[in-house]
Amino acid sequence: MHLFTSRLSTHKRSDIVAIDKYFKSIGKLITAAEKALLKTESAVIISREYVVNQADSYVFIAPYIKAKNIDKELKEKLRLLKVEPKLRGYLASDSKALELVSLLLQ
């Protein structure tokens, strides 16, 4: 599994179309309810498998892993970077993705 990042555009609709195209390219479909949530929420779980986080002019798409047993130092680092809690579980399990996100959000 991997982390997909993209820059946010100035229009929410364009971002949702780009997110939808990405999921279609990997063989997943987004429901209408999930698209509606993407318009209003900054972090949405898609198909109980992926988390889509729209933050700090970036879109992060990663596998959804519940955050369990994250050490306090890493948890504090993610909190200071203002990483969405739904994304933290994956970042705790993938050090390369964590490094990329920390570089982008600094």
SULLINBEL-V311626 format. One record per backbone hydrogen bond with DSSP energy under -1.0 kcal/mol. CO is the residue of the C=O (numbers start at 1). NH is the residue of the N-H. E is the energy in kcal/mol with one decimal. If there is no record, write none. Layout:
co=(CO/CO)
nh=(NH/NH)
e=(E/E)
This chain:
co=(4/6/11/12/13/14/15/16/17/18/19/20/21/22/23/24/31/32/33/34/35/37/42/44/46/46/49/50/51/52/53/55/57/58/59/60/61/62/71/72/73/74/75/76/77/78/79/84/87/88/90/94/95/96/97/98/99/100/101)
nh=(61/59/15/16/17/18/19/20/21/22/23/24/25/26/28/27/35/36/37/38/39/41/54/52/49/50/64/46/62/44/60/58/8/55/6/53/4/51/75/76/77/78/79/80/81/83/82/87/91/92/94/98/99/100/101/102/103/104/105)
e=(-2.8/-3.3/-1.5/-2.2/-2.2/-2.2/-2.5/-2.6/-2.4/-2.1/-2.2/-2.3/-2.1/-1.1/-3.2/-1.2/-2.1/-2.1/-1.9/-2.0/-1.0/-3.5/-3.6/-3.1/-2.3/-2.3/-3.4/-3.0/-2.1/-2.5/-3.2/-1.9/-2.0/-2.1/-1.5/-3.0/-3.0/-3.1/-2.4/-2.4/-2.2/-2.6/-2.0/-2.5/-1.7/-2.5/-1.0/-1.7/-1.8/-2.1/-1.1/-1.9/-2.2/-2.1/-2.7/-2.4/-1.8/-2.2/-2.3)
